[in-house]
Amino acid sequence: MRRVLLFVLAITMFTACTHDTINETKKEDSGADIIYASIDDMVDAEAENGDTRVELNDKKQTVWTAGDRIMTFSNDSFGLWQFDGKTGDRSGSFIHIHNYGTPDLDFVNYDQHYAIYLADATYSAYSNKSPVFFTTIPQTQSYKEQSYALNTNAMLGTSSDGKNYKFKNLCGYIRLSITGSKVVDNIVIKGRNSECITGRFYFDKNGELAPYENNAYSITLDCEDGVQLTDIPTEFYITLPPTTFTKGITVTINFTDGTVFTKSTSKSITIERNTIQPMKNFSTGGEVEWQTIVINHSGGIVYSPY
């Protein structure tokens, strides 16, 4: 019964920016070995057959990026590994570069080894010793053409032998399709009911993200040198925790010329794990930076140019 209650606590925390009392542990050493990993999830978005990704190739398949690092956890090991392949590989070997010792957790009731992509080298436990892991969804993400930003997509890997891991995505994704004539400096997205969508999150072996600390209500997609809009929709991807925006979202587009375009939706939007949520195309063309209303001395409107 105790384990069930603690699991319910984790689900409840997902709806608010609060955190549990968790004792974290961090150790460091070195080691050498090799393991193998592949990305296993298939995406179900717009009836397309393909993968979500750490990085996306031109076939909409998951690929690793050179230098990717993962953390592994089991009853007798806690280590850091680095991808030994090249960007674009869908599977490959990881070299053991750090050994953090033996976890002081009870993995006895867990029949698999675990690996975390975008882990922060810490773990902890509920009072019943069930393992809990951590990851961070950045509040500022970098624009990447036809993909979401690198270092934003948390994944959970499992293995029965501690040598061969298959990963699944823990996050969901929004895709904005925008037309216009200006250059985008950045895009800010937030829920209209103060949903927590960025910061540090924790999760258990089921991979359900729950806010832990430094959580916030908005994400900024930084376009760095700027992205030129055209009459052909430009796609912008943003990584999010699985979330239901109960009152819709607000998208604010800041252009390099200092002007701003804002668009809001009022309908509930659900971001599911491992799924790209496409938003309807919208145009920023012909936007009005401000409106002028001229009134006479008695308060009547003379004209209202739009």
HUKA-V900382 format. One line per field, one symbol per residue. ss: DSSP state (A for helix, B for strand, O for the rest). A space follows every 50 residues. Layout:
BEGIN
ss->???
END
This chain:
BEGIN
ss->OAAAAAAAAAAAAOOOOOOOOOOOBOOOOOOOOBBBBBBOOOBBBOOBBB OOOOBBOOOOOBBOOOOOBBBBBOOOOBBBBBBOOOOOOOBBBBBBBBBO OOOOOOOOOOOOBBBBBOBBBBBBBOOOOOBBBBBBBOOBBBOBOOBOOO OOOOBBBBBOOOOBBBBBBOBBBBBBBBBOOOBBBBBBBBBOOOOOOBBB BBBOOOOOOBBBBBBBOBBBBBBBBBBBOOOOOBBBBBBBBOBBBOOOBB BBBBBOOOOBBBBBOOOOBBBOOOOBBBOOOBBOOOOOOOOOOBBOOOOO BBBOOO
END
